[in-house]
């Protein structure tokens, strides 16, 4: 399978990982898991392993799953350096159970996490439904599903059709400039087309890349109804990834869902 994020994987921790407080976000997961006696966790779209490694440090049995083989190579190196054991599986989340069975992963899991707004890549309702059905299939009854998405209601026109500087990094042997131009997807105005423009000088090697990604935002009511149709009960929704504030549709850009499999 072609790696759709091979280029981004090389710079993932510099561009995105540096803005994510993995230990703090994992504190919330730990509190939720302890109350619900969850010990075996599947991290879907685990990237370079930030959350998976923190959970493994706390003693959880963790499997990391991602579509990018290069991301998982980096995650494996980081896990070894951290001294934790994590099984990593490459695959598409729309074919979750098939990929896990291919690697003889023991099912079910007590909990699934899908953080970093990774469900944004499920642009069509068909793919989103497949992903959620896969989550349910690999969870035990009453198992937990925790995921983060962006709130479509807080998407403002002032945020699109502009060339913005998303990230600047300058070190002695490395420089990176990331610019983004975003517009609405014609087939769904709640989905953004993000054109990411990378300028990189890596130890004297200069690279220029443009990557186009589709990033879906979600409506709270529509997503809640879909979850219920897939046999998930919404337990709680936070407006941030640390569990500090209850979600309010007209205030928060983030929706952090905690759901329970009901059947």
C-alpha positions as CSV (number, residue, x, y, z in Angstrom):
1,X,0.0,0.0,0.0
2,X,1.3,3.4,-1.0
3,X,2.1,5.6,2.0
4,X,0.0,8.7,1.7
5,X,1.8,10.6,4.5
6,X,5.4,9.5,3.9
7,X,6.5,13.1,3.3
8,X,4.6,14.5,6.3
9,X,5.9,11.8,8.6
10,X,9.4,13.1,8.4
11,X,8.4,16.4,9.9
12,X,5.4,15.4,11.9
13,X,6.9,15.8,15.3
14,X,8.4,19.2,14.4
15,X,5.2,20.6,12.9
16,X,2.4,19.0,14.9
17,X,3.9,17.1,17.7
18,X,5.5,20.2,19.2
19,X,2.0,21.8,19.7
20,X,0.4,18.7,21.4
21,X,0.8,18.1,25.1
22,X,0.6,14.3,25.0
23,X,1.2,13.8,28.8
24,X,-1.5,16.2,29.7
25,X,-4.0,14.7,27.3
26,X,-3.1,11.2,28.5
27,X,-3.9,12.3,32.1
28,X,-7.5,12.7,31.0
29,X,-7.5,9.3,29.2
30,X,-6.0,7.7,32.3
31,X,-8.8,9.0,34.6
32,X,-11.5,7.8,32.2
33,X,-9.9,4.4,31.7
34,X,-9.4,3.8,35.4
35,X,-13.1,4.5,36.2
36,X,-14.2,2.1,33.4
37,X,-11.6,-0.6,34.1
38,X,-10.1,-0.2,30.6
39,X,-6.6,-1.8,30.3
40,X,-6.3,-2.8,26.7
41,X,-6.3,0.2,24.3
42,X,-6.2,0.6,20.5
43,X,-4.9,4.0,19.3
44,X,-6.3,4.5,15.8
45,X,-4.4,7.0,13.6
46,X,-1.6,7.0,16.2
47,X,0.8,8.9,14.0
48,X,4.3,8.8,15.5
49,X,3.0,7.3,18.7
50,X,2.7,10.3,21.1
51,X,-0.4,9.1,23.0
52,X,0.4,5.4,22.6
53,X,3.8,5.8,24.3
54,X,2.4,7.8,27.2
55,X,-0.3,5.2,27.8
56,X,2.2,2.4,27.6
57,X,4.3,4.2,30.2
58,X,1.3,4.1,32.5
59,X,1.0,0.4,32.2
60,X,-1.7,0.0,29.5
61,X,-1.5,-2.7,26.9
62,X,-1.5,-0.6,23.7
63,X,-1.7,-1.3,19.9
64,X,-1.1,1.5,17.6
65,X,-2.7,1.7,14.2
66,X,-2.0,4.1,11.3
67,X,-2.3,4.3,7.5
68,X,1.3,5.6,7.2
69,X,4.1,3.0,7.4
70,X,6.7,5.7,7.8
71,X,4.8,7.2,10.8
72,X,4.9,3.7,12.4
73,X,8.6,3.3,11.8
74,X,9.2,6.5,13.7
75,X,6.7,5.5,16.4
76,X,8.6,2.2,16.8
77,X,11.9,3.9,17.2
78,X,10.4,6.3,19.8
79,X,8.8,3.4,21.7
80,X,12.1,1.5,21.8
81,X,13.8,4.7,23.1
82,X,11.1,5.1,25.8
83,X,11.5,1.5,26.9
84,X,7.9,0.5,26.2
85,X,6.4,-2.4,24.2
86,X,3.7,-1.4,21.7
87,X,2.5,-3.4,18.7
88,X,2.0,-1.2,15.6
89,X,-0.2,-2.2,12.7
90,X,-0.4,-0.3,9.3
91,X,-3.8,0.0,7.6
92,X,-6.8,2.1,6.6
93,X,-9.2,2.7,9.4
94,X,-12.1,2.0,7.1
95,X,-10.9,-1.6,7.1
96,X,-9.9,-1.8,10.7
97,X,-10.9,-5.3,11.7
98,X,-9.5,-6.9,8.6
99,X,-6.1,-5.2,9.2
100,X,-6.0,-6.2,12.8
101,X,-6.9,-9.8,12.1
102,X,-4.3,-9.9,9.4
103,X,-1.7,-9.3,12.0
104,X,-3.3,-11.7,14.5
105,X,-4.1,-9.0,17.0
106,X,-6.2,-10.4,19.8
107,X,-9.7,-8.8,20.1
108,X,-11.6,-7.2,21.6
109,X,-10.2,-4.0,23.1
110,X,-11.4,-2.2,26.2
111,X,-11.1,1.2,24.6
112,X,-10.3,2.9,21.3
113,X,-8.8,6.4,21.0
114,X,-8.7,8.4,17.7
115,X,-7.2,11.8,18.6
116,X,-5.5,14.6,16.7
117,X,-8.7,15.3,14.8
118,X,-7.9,12.3,12.6
119,X,-11.5,11.5,11.7
120,X,-11.3,14.7,9.6
121,X,-9.9,12.4,6.9
122,X,-13.3,10.6,6.7
123,X,-14.6,13.0,4.1
124,X,-17.6,10.9,3.0
125,X,-20.4,9.6,5.1
126,X,-19.6,6.1,3.7
127,X,-16.1,6.2,5.0
128,X,-17.1,7.7,8.3
129,X,-19.7,4.9,8.8
130,X,-17.1,2.2,8.0
131,X,-14.7,3.7,10.5
132,X,-17.3,3.8,13.3
133,X,-18.5,0.3,12.5
134,X,-14.9,-0.9,12.7
135,X,-14.5,0.8,16.1
136,X,-17.6,-1.0,17.4
137,X,-16.5,-4.4,16.0
138,X,-13.2,-4.4,17.8
139,X,-14.5,-3.1,21.1
140,X,-15.9,-5.3,23.9
141,X,-19.4,-4.6,25.0
142,X,-19.5,-1.4,27.1
143,X,-16.1,-0.6,25.7
144,X,-15.1,3.1,25.3
145,X,-14.5,5.1,22.2
146,X,-12.8,8.5,22.6
147,X,-12.1,10.7,19.6
148,X,-11.6,14.4,18.8
149,X,-13.1,16.3,15.9
150,X,-13.6,19.9,14.9
151,X,-16.9,21.7,15.3
152,X,-18.3,22.8,11.9
153,X,-20.5,25.4,13.5
154,X,-17.4,27.4,14.5
155,X,-15.9,27.4,11.0
156,X,-15.8,31.0,9.9
157,X,-15.4,32.4,6.3
158,X,-12.6,34.6,7.7
159,X,-10.5,31.4,8.2
160,X,-10.6,30.4,4.5
161,X,-9.4,31.7,1.1
162,X,-6.3,33.2,2.7
163,X,-2.6,32.2,2.5
164,X,-1.5,31.8,6.1
165,X,1.8,30.9,7.8
166,X,1.1,27.7,9.8
167,X,4.6,27.0,11.1
168,X,8.1,28.4,11.0
169,X,11.1,26.5,12.3
170,X,14.7,27.7,12.3
171,X,17.5,25.7,13.8
172,X,21.3,25.6,13.0
173,X,21.0,22.8,10.4
174,X,17.3,22.8,9.7
175,X,14.7,25.3,8.5
176,X,11.0,24.8,7.7
177,X,8.3,27.1,6.5
178,X,4.7,25.8,6.2
179,X,2.1,27.9,4.5
180,X,-1.6,26.9,4.1
181,X,-4.2,28.0,1.7
182,X,-7.7,26.7,2.6
183,X,-11.0,26.8,0.8
184,X,-14.3,25.0,1.1
185,X,-14.9,21.6,-0.6
186,X,-17.6,22.0,-3.3
187,X,-19.3,18.7,-2.3
188,X,-19.5,19.6,1.4
189,X,-19.1,23.1,2.8
190,X,-18.2,21.6,6.2
191,X,-15.1,20.1,4.6
192,X,-12.0,22.2,4.0
193,X,-9.5,21.7,1.2
194,X,-6.1,22.5,2.8
195,X,-3.3,23.2,0.4
196,X,-0.1,22.8,2.5
197,X,3.0,24.4,1.0
198,X,6.3,23.2,2.5
199,X,9.7,24.9,2.1
200,X,12.4,22.9,3.8
201,X,16.2,23.2,4.2
202,X,17.3,20.0,5.9
203,X,21.1,20.1,6.4
204,X,21.6,21.9,3.1
205,X,19.1,19.8,1.1
206,X,16.3,22.1,-0.1
207,X,12.9,20.7,-0.8
208,X,9.6,22.3,-2.0
209,X,6.4,20.3,-1.7
210,X,2.7,21.0,-2.0
211,X,0.2,18.6,-0.3
212,X,-3.6,18.8,-0.7
213,X,-5.6,17.4,2.2
214,X,-9.4,17.3,2.8
215,X,-10.3,18.0,6.4
216,X,-13.9,17.5,7.5
217,X,-15.6,19.4,10.3
218,X,-18.7,17.9,12.0
219,X,-22.1,19.0,13.2
220,X,-22.7,17.9,16.8
221,X,-26.3,16.8,16.3
222,X,-25.6,14.9,13.1
223,X,-22.6,13.1,14.5
224,X,-24.5,12.2,17.7
225,X,-27.3,10.7,15.6
226,X,-24.8,8.7,13.5
227,X,-23.1,7.4,16.7
228,X,-26.4,6.2,18.1
229,X,-27.2,4.5,14.8
230,X,-23.9,2.6,15.1
231,X,-24.8,1.4,18.7
232,X,-22.7,4.0,20.6
233,X,-24.0,6.0,23.5
234,X,-22.5,9.4,24.0
235,X,-21.3,9.6,27.6
236,X,-19.7,13.1,27.6
237,X,-18.4,15.7,25.2
238,X,-15.6,18.1,26.2
239,X,-14.8,21.4,24.4
240,X,-11.1,20.8,24.7
241,X,-8.6,17.9,24.7
242,X,-7.8,18.1,28.4
243,X,-11.3,17.7,29.8
244,X,-11.5,21.2,31.3
245,X,-14.7,22.4,29.8
246,X,-18.0,20.8,28.8
247,X,-18.6,21.3,25.1
248,X,-20.8,24.2,24.0
249,X,-21.7,24.3,20.3
250,X,-21.5,28.1,19.9
251,X,-18.2,28.4,21.8
252,X,-15.8,25.6,21.2
253,X,-14.0,24.6,18.1
254,X,-13.0,21.2,19.6
255,X,-15.4,18.3,20.3
256,X,-13.8,15.5,22.4
257,X,-16.4,12.6,22.5
258,X,-16.4,9.8,25.0
259,X,-18.8,7.1,23.8
260,X,-19.7,3.6,25.0
261,X,-20.5,0.6,22.9
262,X,-24.0,-0.5,23.7
263,X,-24.4,-3.7,21.7
